[in-house]
């Protein structure tokens, strides 16, 4: 998914938890689902950013030899401007883009 095209707000807004939990049925399961999805989004964004910044790394990088690269700075800033993964996950839940499965207690006992 292209996270740069998401409709998620860039800053935190207050959400009605009763409306969010209607889709899942339980507030705690809703928070768990959002947390797991936010972790998935965060790791995907990190992999994508690392892949883009890999082009700028040199084999003999040391702490003493730090220099500015405008392209590298712009790439980092563009990722910093993206909404936080929790906000993206919440927007995905509102837009019914998250697929989740729950097991009932009866199924778990079998």
Backbone as XML, in Angstrom:
<?xml version="1.0"?>
<chain id="A" units="angstrom">
  <residue number="1" name="UNK">
    <atom name="N" x="0.843" y="-1.181" z="0.000"/>
    <atom name="CA" x="0.000" y="0.000" z="0.000"/>
    <atom name="C" x="0.882" y="1.237" z="0.000"/>
  </residue>
  <residue number="2" name="UNK">
    <atom name="N" x="0.417" y="2.234" z="-0.692"/>
    <atom name="CA" x="1.158" y="3.482" z="-0.751"/>
    <atom name="C" x="0.701" y="4.370" z="0.404"/>
  </residue>
  <residue number="3" name="UNK">
    <atom name="N" x="1.523" y="4.472" z="1.424"/>
    <atom name="CA" x="1.159" y="5.220" z="2.623"/>
    <atom name="C" x="1.233" y="6.725" z="2.403"/>
  </residue>
  <residue number="4" name="UNK">
    <atom name="N" x="1.839" y="7.145" z="1.311"/>
    <atom name="CA" x="1.913" y="8.569" z="1.024"/>
    <atom name="C" x="0.579" y="9.102" z="0.508"/>
  </residue>
  <residue number="5" name="UNK">
    <atom name="N" x="-0.295" y="8.228" z="0.049"/>
    <atom name="CA" x="-1.594" y="8.617" z="-0.486"/>
    <atom name="C" x="-2.734" y="8.377" z="0.500"/>
  </residue>
  <residue number="6" name="UNK">
    <atom name="N" x="-2.430" y="8.103" z="1.749"/>
    <atom name="CA" x="-3.450" y="7.801" z="2.743"/>
    <atom name="C" x="-4.250" y="9.045" z="3.107"/>
  </residue>
  <residue number="7" name="UNK">
    <atom name="N" x="-5.488" y="8.817" z="3.546"/>
    <atom name="CA" x="-6.350" y="9.910" z="3.960"/>
    <atom name="C" x="-6.252" y="10.165" z="5.463"/>
  </residue>
  <residue number="8" name="UNK">
    <atom name="N" x="-5.326" y="9.519" z="6.122"/>
    <atom name="CA" x="-5.180" y="9.671" z="7.572"/>
    <atom name="C" x="-4.715" y="11.081" z="7.909"/>
  </residue>
  <residue number="9" name="UNK">
    <atom name="N" x="-5.216" y="11.635" z="9.018"/>
    <atom name="CA" x="-4.774" y="12.982" z="9.412"/>
    <atom name="C" x="-3.321" y="12.963" z="9.858"/>
  </residue>
  <residue number="10" name="UNK">
    <atom name="N" x="-2.644" y="14.063" z="9.680"/>
    <atom name="CA" x="-1.229" y="14.133" z="10.048"/>
    <atom name="C" x="-1.029" y="14.422" z="11.531"/>
  </residue>
  <residue number="11" name="UNK">
    <atom name="N" x="-2.066" y="14.903" z="12.200"/>
    <atom name="CA" x="-1.950" y="15.134" z="13.632"/>
    <atom name="C" x="-3.053" y="14.351" z="14.357"/>
  </residue>
  <residue number="12" name="UNK">
    <atom name="N" x="-2.881" y="14.170" z="15.622"/>
    <atom name="CA" x="-3.790" y="13.352" z="16.407"/>
    <atom name="C" x="-5.120" y="14.063" z="16.600"/>
  </residue>
  <residue number="13" name="UNK">
    <atom name="N" x="-6.195" y="13.316" z="16.381"/>
    <atom name="CA" x="-7.526" y="13.842" z="16.642"/>
    <atom name="C" x="-8.249" y="12.871" z="17.571"/>
  </residue>
  <residue number="14" name="UNK">
    <atom name="N" x="-9.244" y="13.374" z="18.285"/>
    <atom name="CA" x="-9.991" y="12.546" z="19.216"/>
    <atom name="C" x="-10.997" y="11.698" z="18.447"/>
  </residue>
  <residue number="15" name="UNK">
    <atom name="N" x="-11.029" y="10.425" z="18.762"/>
    <atom name="CA" x="-11.947" y="9.492" z="18.105"/>
    <atom name="C" x="-12.929" y="8.951" z="19.139"/>
  </residue>
  <residue number="16" name="UNK">
    <atom name="N" x="-14.116" y="8.626" z="18.695"/>
    <atom name="CA" x="-15.109" y="8.007" z="19.562"/>
    <atom name="C" x="-14.847" y="6.499" z="19.588"/>
  </residue>
  <residue number="17" name="UNK">
    <atom name="N" x="-14.389" y="5.998" z="20.715"/>
    <atom name="CA" x="-14.042" y="4.577" z="20.818"/>
    <atom name="C" x="-15.261" y="3.676" z="20.641"/>
  </residue>
  <residue number="18" name="UNK">
    <atom name="N" x="-16.445" y="4.163" z="20.978"/>
    <atom name="CA" x="-17.645" y="3.352" z="20.800"/>
    <atom name="C" x="-17.901" y="3.073" z="19.321"/>
  </residue>
  <residue number="19" name="UNK">
    <atom name="N" x="-17.639" y="4.056" z="18.471"/>
    <atom name="CA" x="-17.803" y="3.845" z="17.035"/>
    <atom name="C" x="-16.727" y="2.913" z="16.497"/>
  </residue>
  <residue number="20" name="UNK">
    <atom name="N" x="-15.508" y="3.045" z="17.006"/>
    <atom name="CA" x="-14.423" y="2.173" z="16.539"/>
    <atom name="C" x="-14.657" y="0.726" z="16.956"/>
  </residue>
  <residue number="21" name="UNK">
    <atom name="N" x="-15.150" y="0.529" z="18.167"/>
    <atom name="CA" x="-15.296" y="-0.839" z="18.647"/>
    <atom name="C" x="-16.513" y="-1.539" z="18.056"/>
  </residue>
  <residue number="22" name="UNK">
    <atom name="N" x="-17.411" y="-0.802" z="17.397"/>
    <atom name="CA" x="-18.571" y="-1.430" z="16.761"/>
    <atom name="C" x="-18.155" y="-2.419" z="15.679"/>
  </residue>
  <residue number="23" name="UNK">
    <atom name="N" x="-17.084" y="-2.139" z="14.979"/>
    <atom name="CA" x="-16.636" y="-3.001" z="13.890"/>
    <atom name="C" x="-16.080" y="-4.327" z="14.401"/>
  </residue>
  <residue number="24" name="UNK">
    <atom name="N" x="-15.508" y="-4.311" z="15.611"/>
    <atom name="CA" x="-14.887" y="-5.510" z="16.161"/>
    <atom name="C" x="-15.768" y="-6.139" z="17.229"/>
  </residue>
  <residue number="25" name="UNK">
    <atom name="N" x="-16.389" y="-5.310" z="18.047"/>
    <atom name="CA" x="-17.258" y="-5.825" z="19.089"/>
    <atom name="C" x="-16.684" y="-5.704" z="20.480"/>
  </residue>
  <residue number="26" name="UNK">
    <atom name="N" x="-15.413" y="-5.371" z="20.592"/>
    <atom name="CA" x="-14.770" y="-5.284" z="21.888"/>
    <atom name="C" x="-13.699" y="-4.195" z="21.808"/>
  </residue>
  <residue number="27" name="UNK">
    <atom name="N" x="-13.671" y="-3.329" z="22.805"/>
    <atom name="CA" x="-12.709" y="-2.224" z="22.811"/>
    <atom name="C" x="-11.282" y="-2.757" z="22.852"/>
  </residue>
  <residue number="28" name="UNK">
    <atom name="N" x="-11.042" y="-3.765" z="23.683"/>
    <atom name="CA" x="-9.686" y="-4.285" z="23.857"/>
    <atom name="C" x="-9.189" y="-4.994" z="22.594"/>
  </residue>
  <residue number="29" name="UNK">
    <atom name="N" x="-10.077" y="-5.725" z="21.932"/>
    <atom name="CA" x="-9.683" y="-6.357" z="20.675"/>
    <atom name="C" x="-9.416" y="-5.306" z="19.600"/>
  </residue>
  <residue number="30" name="UNK">
    <atom name="N" x="-10.200" y="-4.229" z="19.612"/>
    <atom name="CA" x="-9.990" y="-3.142" z="18.665"/>
    <atom name="C" x="-8.613" y="-2.532" z="18.842"/>
  </residue>
  <residue number="31" name="UNK">
    <atom name="N" x="-8.240" y="-2.268" z="20.092"/>
    <atom name="CA" x="-6.923" y="-1.688" z="20.375"/>
    <atom name="C" x="-5.818" y="-2.664" z="19.981"/>
  </residue>
  <residue number="32" name="UNK">
    <atom name="N" x="-6.023" y="-3.954" z="20.233"/>
    <atom name="CA" x="-5.015" y="-4.953" z="19.863"/>
    <atom name="C" x="-4.853" y="-5.026" z="18.342"/>
  </residue>
  <residue number="33" name="UNK">
    <atom name="N" x="-5.964" y="-4.990" z="17.621"/>
    <atom name="CA" x="-5.912" y="-5.039" z="16.159"/>
    <atom name="C" x="-5.211" y="-3.799" z="15.612"/>
  </residue>
  <residue number="34" name="UNK">
    <atom name="N" x="-5.559" y="-2.629" z="16.154"/>
    <atom name="CA" x="-4.914" y="-1.396" z="15.701"/>
    <atom name="C" x="-3.424" y="-1.407" z="16.018"/>
  </residue>
  <residue number="35" name="UNK">
    <atom name="N" x="-3.056" y="-1.923" z="17.173"/>
    <atom name="CA" x="-1.636" y="-1.995" z="17.545"/>
    <atom name="C" x="-0.845" y="-2.910" z="16.627"/>
  </residue>
  <residue number="36" name="UNK">
    <atom name="N" x="-1.419" y="-4.064" z="16.312"/>
    <atom name="CA" x="-0.721" y="-4.997" z="15.420"/>
    <atom name="C" x="-0.589" y="-4.417" z="14.014"/>
  </residue>
  <residue number="37" name="UNK">
    <atom name="N" x="-1.648" y="-3.771" z="13.534"/>
    <atom name="CA" x="-1.585" y="-3.173" z="12.197"/>
    <atom name="C" x="-0.596" y="-2.015" z="12.165"/>
  </residue>
  <residue number="38" name="UNK">
    <atom name="N" x="-0.555" y="-1.217" z="13.238"/>
    <atom name="CA" x="0.399" y="-0.108" z="13.305"/>
    <atom name="C" x="1.828" y="-0.631" z="13.285"/>
  </residue>
  <residue number="39" name="UNK">
    <atom name="N" x="2.088" y="-1.747" z="13.959"/>
    <atom name="CA" x="3.425" y="-2.349" z="13.927"/>
    <atom name="C" x="3.780" y="-2.823" z="12.517"/>
  </residue>
  <residue number="40" name="UNK">
    <atom name="N" x="2.809" y="-3.397" z="11.795"/>
    <atom name="CA" x="3.054" y="-3.826" z="10.420"/>
    <atom name="C" x="3.385" y="-2.633" z="9.524"/>
  </residue>
  <residue number="41" name="UNK">
    <atom name="N" x="2.622" y="-1.567" z="9.684"/>
    <atom name="CA" x="2.849" y="-0.365" z="8.874"/>
    <atom name="C" x="4.212" y="0.236" z="9.196"/>
  </residue>
  <residue number="42" name="UNK">
    <atom name="N" x="4.537" y="0.297" z="10.477"/>
    <atom name="CA" x="5.811" y="0.868" z="10.902"/>
    <atom name="C" x="6.989" y="0.087" z="10.336"/>
  </residue>
  <residue number="43" name="UNK">
    <atom name="N" x="6.928" y="-1.230" z="10.387"/>
    <atom name="CA" x="8.039" y="-2.023" z="9.862"/>
    <atom name="C" x="8.124" y="-1.907" z="8.339"/>
  </residue>
  <residue number="44" name="UNK">
    <atom name="N" x="6.981" y="-1.794" z="7.660"/>
    <atom name="CA" x="7.002" y="-1.629" z="6.205"/>
    <atom name="C" x="7.615" y="-0.281" z="5.825"/>
  </residue>
  <residue number="45" name="UNK">
    <atom name="N" x="7.241" y="0.768" z="6.549"/>
    <atom name="CA" x="7.820" y="2.081" z="6.280"/>
    <atom name="C" x="9.321" y="2.101" z="6.560"/>
  </residue>
  <residue number="46" name="UNK">
    <atom name="N" x="9.738" y="1.423" z="7.617"/>
    <atom name="CA" x="11.163" y="1.373" z="7.963"/>
    <atom name="C" x="11.958" y="0.643" z="6.884"/>
  </residue>
  <residue number="47" name="UNK">
    <atom name="N" x="11.436" y="-0.473" z="6.393"/>
    <atom name="CA" x="12.119" y="-1.203" z="5.323"/>
    <atom name="C" x="12.225" y="-0.357" z="4.058"/>
  </residue>
  <residue number="48" name="UNK">
    <atom name="N" x="11.142" y="0.342" z="3.743"/>
    <atom name="CA" x="11.133" y="1.188" z="2.550"/>
    <atom name="C" x="12.137" y="2.333" z="2.676"/>
  </residue>
  <residue number="49" name="UNK">
    <atom name="N" x="12.175" y="2.971" z="3.841"/>
    <atom name="CA" x="13.119" y="4.062" z="4.074"/>
    <atom name="C" x="14.555" y="3.556" z="4.062"/>
  </residue>
  <residue number="50" name="UNK">
    <atom name="N" x="14.812" y="2.421" z="4.699"/>
    <atom name="CA" x="16.164" y="1.852" z="4.707"/>
    <atom name="C" x="16.637" y="1.518" z="3.294"/>
  </residue>
  <residue number="51" name="UNK">
    <atom name="N" x="15.719" y="1.014" z="2.468"/>
    <atom name="CA" x="16.088" y="0.679" z="1.094"/>
    <atom name="C" x="16.460" y="1.932" z="0.306"/>
  </residue>
  <residue number="52" name="UNK">
    <atom name="N" x="15.723" y="3.019" z="0.524"/>
    <atom name="CA" x="16.031" y="4.267" z="-0.185"/>
    <atom name="C" x="17.318" y="4.896" z="0.318"/>
  </residue>
  <residue number="53" name="UNK">
    <atom name="N" x="17.574" y="4.809" z="1.615"/>
    <atom name="CA" x="18.780" y="5.417" z="2.174"/>
    <atom name="C" x="20.021" y="4.553" z="1.961"/>
  </residue>
  <residue number="54" name="UNK">
    <atom name="N" x="19.832" y="3.294" z="1.586"/>
    <atom name="CA" x="20.951" y="2.393" z="1.337"/>
    <atom name="C" x="21.817" y="2.904" z="0.191"/>
  </residue>
  <residue number="55" name="UNK">
    <atom name="N" x="21.213" y="3.608" z="-0.741"/>
    <atom name="CA" x="21.958" y="4.146" z="-1.882"/>
    <atom name="C" x="22.995" y="5.181" z="-1.449"/>
  </residue>
  <residue number="56" name="UNK">
    <atom name="N" x="22.752" y="5.826" z="-0.330"/>
    <atom name="CA" x="23.631" y="6.905" z="0.118"/>
    <atom name="C" x="24.736" y="6.439" z="1.062"/>
  </residue>
  <residue number="57" name="UNK">
    <atom name="N" x="24.652" y="5.210" z="1.533"/>
    <atom name="CA" x="25.665" y="4.754" z="2.495"/>
    <atom name="C" x="26.935" y="4.340" z="1.773"/>
  </residue>
  <residue number="58" name="UNK">
    <atom name="N" x="28.049" y="4.575" z="2.427"/>
    <atom name="CA" x="29.346" y="4.170" z="1.899"/>
    <atom name="C" x="29.944" y="3.153" z="2.849"/>
  </residue>
  <residue number="59" name="UNK">
    <atom name="N" x="30.777" y="2.262" z="2.347"/>
    <atom name="CA" x="31.321" y="1.208" z="3.207"/>
    <atom name="C" x="32.194" y="1.726" z="4.356"/>
  </residue>
  <residue number="60" name="UNK">
    <atom name="N" x="32.834" y="2.853" z="4.201"/>
    <atom name="CA" x="33.733" y="3.337" z="5.245"/>
    <atom name="C" x="33.109" y="4.462" z="6.070"/>
  </residue>
  <residue number="61" name="UNK">
    <atom name="N" x="31.783" y="4.420" z="6.261"/>
    <atom name="CA" x="31.132" y="5.424" z="7.100"/>
    <atom name="C" x="31.626" y="5.308" z="8.540"/>
  </residue>
  <residue number="62" name="UNK">
    <atom name="N" x="32.008" y="6.417" z="9.084"/>
    <atom name="CA" x="32.362" y="6.476" z="10.493"/>
    <atom name="C" x="31.672" y="7.680" z="11.107"/>
  </residue>
  <residue number="63" name="UNK">
    <atom name="N" x="31.713" y="7.766" z="12.386"/>
    <atom name="CA" x="31.078" y="8.877" z="13.075"/>
    <atom name="C" x="31.786" y="10.201" z="12.773"/>
  </residue>
  <residue number="64" name="UNK">
    <atom name="N" x="33.070" y="10.159" z="12.502"/>
    <atom name="CA" x="33.837" y="11.374" z="12.251"/>
    <atom name="C" x="33.565" y="11.956" z="10.869"/>
  </residue>
  <residue number="65" name="UNK">
    <atom name="N" x="33.233" y="11.101" z="9.920"/>
    <atom name="CA" x="33.080" y="11.545" z="8.539"/>
    <atom name="C" x="31.601" y="11.697" z="8.179"/>
  </residue>
  <residue number="66" name="UNK">
    <atom name="N" x="30.928" y="12.600" z="8.814"/>
    <atom name="CA" x="29.519" y="12.847" z="8.529"/>
    <atom name="C" x="29.406" y="14.057" z="7.620"/>
  </residue>
  <residue number="67" name="UNK">
    <atom name="N" x="28.666" y="13.910" z="6.565"/>
    <atom name="CA" x="28.460" y="15.025" z="5.653"/>
    <atom name="C" x="26.980" y="15.079" z="5.275"/>
  </residue>
  <residue number="68" name="UNK">
    <atom name="N" x="26.551" y="16.231" z="4.841"/>
    <atom name="CA" x="25.149" y="16.419" z="4.484"/>
    <atom name="C" x="24.930" y="16.077" z="3.023"/>
  </residue>
  <residue number="69" name="UNK">
    <atom name="N" x="23.875" y="15.373" z="2.772"/>
    <atom name="CA" x="23.460" y="15.065" z="1.417"/>
    <atom name="C" x="22.015" y="15.542" z="1.294"/>
  </residue>
  <residue number="70" name="UNK">
    <atom name="N" x="21.774" y="16.497" z="0.436"/>
    <atom name="CA" x="20.447" y="17.110" z="0.310"/>
    <atom name="C" x="19.369" y="16.082" z="-0.031"/>
  </residue>
  <residue number="71" name="UNK">
    <atom name="N" x="19.660" y="15.178" z="-0.947"/>
    <atom name="CA" x="18.671" y="14.174" z="-1.332"/>
    <atom name="C" x="18.302" y="13.285" z="-0.156"/>
  </residue>
  <residue number="72" name="UNK">
    <atom name="N" x="19.296" y="12.893" z="0.608"/>
    <atom name="CA" x="19.075" y="12.044" z="1.772"/>
    <atom name="C" x="18.214" y="12.774" z="2.815"/>
  </residue>
  <residue number="73" name="UNK">
    <atom name="N" x="18.483" y="14.044" z="3.007"/>
    <atom name="CA" x="17.718" y="14.832" z="3.963"/>
    <atom name="C" x="16.271" y="14.972" z="3.498"/>
  </residue>
  <residue number="74" name="UNK">
    <atom name="N" x="16.062" y="15.190" z="2.214"/>
    <atom name="CA" x="14.704" y="15.337" z="1.691"/>
    <atom name="C" x="13.913" y="14.043" z="1.809"/>
  </residue>
  <residue number="75" name="UNK">
    <atom name="N" x="14.564" y="12.914" z="1.563"/>
    <atom name="CA" x="13.889" y="11.620" z="1.708"/>
    <atom name="C" x="13.485" y="11.414" z="3.162"/>
  </residue>
  <residue number="76" name="UNK">
    <atom name="N" x="14.375" y="11.705" z="4.079"/>
    <atom name="CA" x="14.069" y="11.551" z="5.500"/>
    <atom name="C" x="12.939" y="12.473" z="5.924"/>
  </residue>
  <residue number="77" name="UNK">
    <atom name="N" x="12.947" y="13.694" z="5.453"/>
    <atom name="CA" x="11.883" y="14.643" z="5.812"/>
    <atom name="C" x="10.533" y="14.217" z="5.245"/>
  </residue>
  <residue number="78" name="UNK">
    <atom name="N" x="10.536" y="13.649" z="4.049"/>
    <atom name="CA" x="9.257" y="13.222" z="3.474"/>
    <atom name="C" x="8.637" y="12.101" z="4.310"/>
  </residue>
  <residue number="79" name="UNK">
    <atom name="N" x="9.471" y="11.218" z="4.864"/>
    <atom name="CA" x="8.948" y="10.159" z="5.724"/>
    <atom name="C" x="8.537" y="10.697" z="7.093"/>
  </residue>
  <residue number="80" name="UNK">
    <atom name="N" x="9.200" y="11.741" z="7.556"/>
    <atom name="CA" x="8.819" y="12.341" z="8.831"/>
    <atom name="C" x="7.474" y="13.056" z="8.729"/>
  </residue>
  <residue number="81" name="UNK">
    <atom name="N" x="7.129" y="13.540" z="7.545"/>
    <atom name="CA" x="5.868" y="14.247" z="7.344"/>
    <atom name="C" x="4.673" y="13.312" z="7.234"/>
  </residue>
  <residue number="82" name="UNK">
    <atom name="N" x="4.905" y="12.026" z="7.028"/>
    <atom name="CA" x="3.804" y="11.079" z="6.914"/>
    <atom name="C" x="3.065" y="10.965" z="8.242"/>
  </residue>
  <residue number="83" name="UNK">
    <atom name="N" x="1.786" y="10.605" z="8.204"/>
    <atom name="CA" x="1.076" y="10.377" z="9.467"/>
    <atom name="C" x="1.692" y="9.210" z="10.227"/>
  </residue>
  <residue number="84" name="UNK">
    <atom name="N" x="1.524" y="9.216" z="11.523"/>
    <atom name="CA" x="2.050" y="8.138" z="12.356"/>
    <atom name="C" x="1.343" y="6.826" z="12.005"/>
  </residue>
  <residue number="85" name="UNK">
    <atom name="N" x="2.018" y="5.700" z="12.180"/>
    <atom name="CA" x="1.407" y="4.409" z="11.842"/>
    <atom name="C" x="0.095" y="4.139" z="12.581"/>
  </residue>
  <residue number="86" name="UNK">
    <atom name="N" x="-0.038" y="4.600" z="13.813"/>
    <atom name="CA" x="-1.296" y="4.385" z="14.532"/>
    <atom name="C" x="-2.449" y="5.153" z="13.891"/>
  </residue>
  <residue number="87" name="UNK">
    <atom name="N" x="-2.159" y="6.341" z="13.377"/>
    <atom name="CA" x="-3.198" y="7.121" z="12.703"/>
    <atom name="C" x="-3.595" y="6.479" z="11.375"/>
  </residue>
  <residue number="88" name="UNK">
    <atom name="N" x="-2.616" y="5.918" z="10.673"/>
    <atom name="CA" x="-2.906" y="5.224" z="9.418"/>
    <atom name="C" x="-3.742" y="3.980" z="9.695"/>
  </residue>
  <residue number="89" name="UNK">
    <atom name="N" x="-3.386" y="3.229" z="10.735"/>
    <atom name="CA" x="-4.127" y="2.015" z="11.086"/>
    <atom name="C" x="-5.558" y="2.349" z="11.490"/>
  </residue>
  <residue number="90" name="UNK">
    <atom name="N" x="-5.736" y="3.411" z="12.244"/>
    <atom name="CA" x="-7.081" y="3.819" z="12.661"/>
    <atom name="C" x="-7.914" y="4.219" z="11.456"/>
  </residue>
  <residue number="91" name="UNK">
    <atom name="N" x="-7.327" y="4.940" z="10.526"/>
    <atom name="CA" x="-8.056" y="5.332" z="9.318"/>
    <atom name="C" x="-8.411" y="4.111" z="8.486"/>
  </residue>
  <residue number="92" name="UNK">
    <atom name="N" x="-7.526" y="3.133" z="8.421"/>
    <atom name="CA" x="-7.818" y="1.900" z="7.694"/>
    <atom name="C" x="-8.976" y="1.155" z="8.337"/>
  </residue>
  <residue number="93" name="UNK">
    <atom name="N" x="-9.048" y="1.139" z="9.661"/>
    <atom name="CA" x="-10.163" y="0.484" z="10.347"/>
    <atom name="C" x="-11.469" y="1.206" z="10.049"/>
  </residue>
  <residue number="94" name="UNK">
    <atom name="N" x="-11.442" y="2.522" z="10.057"/>
    <atom name="CA" x="-12.651" y="3.301" z="9.763"/>
    <atom name="C" x="-13.113" y="3.058" z="8.332"/>
  </residue>
  <residue number="95" name="UNK">
    <atom name="N" x="-12.171" y="2.944" z="7.399"/>
    <atom name="CA" x="-12.492" y="2.740" z="5.984"/>
    <atom name="C" x="-12.710" y="1.265" z="5.629"/>
  </residue>
  <residue number="96" name="UNK">
    <atom name="N" x="-12.735" y="0.380" z="6.619"/>
    <atom name="CA" x="-12.920" y="-1.068" z="6.426"/>
    <atom name="C" x="-11.853" y="-1.675" z="5.516"/>
  </residue>
  <residue number="97" name="UNK">
    <atom name="N" x="-10.610" y="-1.263" z="5.692"/>
    <atom name="CA" x="-9.514" y="-1.804" z="4.895"/>
    <atom name="C" x="-8.679" y="-2.820" z="5.675"/>
  </residue>
  <residue number="98" name="UNK">
    <atom name="N" x="-9.011" y="-3.040" z="6.937"/>
    <atom name="CA" x="-8.278" y="-4.011" z="7.752"/>
    <atom name="C" x="-9.081" y="-5.304" z="7.785"/>
  </residue>
  <residue number="99" name="UNK">
    <atom name="N" x="-8.417" y="-6.396" z="7.484"/>
    <atom name="CA" x="-9.037" y="-7.711" z="7.567"/>
    <atom name="C" x="-8.479" y="-8.386" z="8.805"/>
  </residue>
  <residue number="100" name="UNK">
    <atom name="N" x="-9.366" y="-8.843" z="9.677"/>
    <atom name="CA" x="-8.923" y="-9.511" z="10.891"/>
    <atom name="C" x="-9.808" y="-10.717" z="11.147"/>
  </residue>
  <residue number="101" name="UNK">
    <atom name="N" x="-9.260" y="-11.674" z="11.865"/>
    <atom name="CA" x="-9.998" y="-12.873" z="12.235"/>
    <atom name="C" x="-9.983" y="-12.983" z="13.747"/>
  </residue>
  <residue number="102" name="UNK">
    <atom name="N" x="-11.089" y="-13.375" z="14.291"/>
    <atom name="CA" x="-11.160" y="-13.633" z="15.726"/>
    <atom name="C" x="-11.591" y="-15.072" z="15.924"/>
  </residue>
  <residue number="103" name="UNK">
    <atom name="N" x="-11.065" y="-15.690" z="16.937"/>
    <atom name="CA" x="-11.478" y="-17.044" z="17.275"/>
    <atom name="C" x="-12.349" y="-16.967" z="18.514"/>
  </residue>
  <residue number="104" name="UNK">
    <atom name="N" x="-13.446" y="-17.670" z="18.477"/>
    <atom name="CA" x="-14.302" y="-17.672" z="19.648"/>
    <atom name="C" x="-13.719" y="-18.629" z="20.685"/>
  </residue>
  <residue number="105" name="UNK">
    <atom name="N" x="-14.181" y="-18.523" z="21.888"/>
    <atom name="CA" x="-13.674" y="-19.384" z="22.958"/>
    <atom name="C" x="-14.036" y="-20.844" z="22.695"/>
  </residue>
  <residue number="106" name="UNK">
    <atom name="N" x="-15.162" y="-21.098" z="22.052"/>
    <atom name="CA" x="-15.554" y="-22.471" z="21.739"/>
    <atom name="C" x="-14.610" y="-23.100" z="20.713"/>
  </residue>
  <residue number="107" name="UNK">
    <atom name="N" x="-14.193" y="-22.296" z="19.720"/>
    <atom name="CA" x="-13.263" y="-22.812" z="18.699"/>
    <atom name="C" x="-11.877" y="-23.069" z="19.298"/>
  </residue>
  <residue number="108" name="UNK">
    <atom name="N" x="-11.489" y="-22.265" z="20.253"/>
    <atom name="CA" x="-10.156" y="-22.417" z="20.851"/>
    <atom name="C" x="-10.075" y="-23.667" z="21.716"/>
  </residue>
  <residue number="109" name="UNK">
    <atom name="N" x="-11.191" y="-24.119" z="22.265"/>
    <atom name="CA" x="-11.192" y="-25.300" z="23.133"/>
    <atom name="C" x="-11.161" y="-26.588" z="22.354"/>
  </residue>
  <residue number="110" name="UNK">
    <atom name="N" x="-11.521" y="-26.571" z="21.089"/>
    <atom name="CA" x="-11.582" y="-27.813" z="20.278"/>
    <atom name="C" x="-10.218" y="-28.258" z="19.865"/>
  </residue>
</chain>
